[in-house]
Amino acid sequence: MTHRMSRRARVLSASLGAGMLIPFAAAAAPAAATTPTVSCTSGKTGLAAKLQKDITAALAGRRGTVAVGLYDRSTNTTCSLRATSAYDSASVVKVTVLGTLLWDARKHDRYLTDRENTLATAMITKSDNSATSSLWRQLGLTKIKGFLAAAGMTQTKPGADGYWGLTQITVQDEQKLLKLITAKNSVLSDNSRAYILKLMGKVVSSQRWGTPAGAPSGVSVHVKNGWLQRATHGWRVHSVGTFNGNGHDYMITVLTQDNSTMDYGVATIQNVAKAIHKDLVPTPPTTSGYVPTSAPKEAFPAVPGD
């Protein structure tokens, strides 16, 4: 199939073909550190104030732009920071792609094919870009937008020209998606939700950084991360995760950009995650080390029609 590509897409394509990352702006500097305003509410006395204080402290002095979302069903607790600010999704959008695939299969009263299962597994557990591109093309924007509408994810804008990694996402919409995955609803079947959580629980060890940092023992961890470097706003580094067990049921989204390196973004996310886990479940954490990714594979997703 012949694809008409915008000038922007052709530039990205040429850069990929040359085996290069999109040039990093030589004069670009991370955004100056500012004290963020985190808003929290809770049904548990004192918890909102503690979370607000500790998340703010975790972000103190950190450069970059950070958005945070927390929802804990067990204590009816929410926290938010820049909940409606848009970020390039990088691989976090892969959970939305899987949700669309399962939603569409349910509409047609069918199971996933062996091929779809293989692609979905690689997409989530290893963050495989080629598998994602295949499913993105198979589904098409009409189905993807249909799922977003069904899920109430009105702030999410699919990437143009096949660039799924440039989908615009917000904390508010990612939290909506995590809520769908973790509780009975009319959009995703119970089997679909279990399938998504199973794959998010089997992410390879080198990609289990971010929101799982500081997660307590006895709590099941499900995660999907994304990382992407561009000429403006430096590194985007994101992490979404759900955590349940021992009487707890909560989800965390942290989106960041303007990071000088991938590792810097990871450290910012993990500072926030450790504070949240400690306040919600004040028990000894599990060992949760970050294994640096020496060669991140998310410069840009594959060019349409590859």
Disulfide bonds with the S-S distance in Angstrom:
Cys40-Cys79 2.11
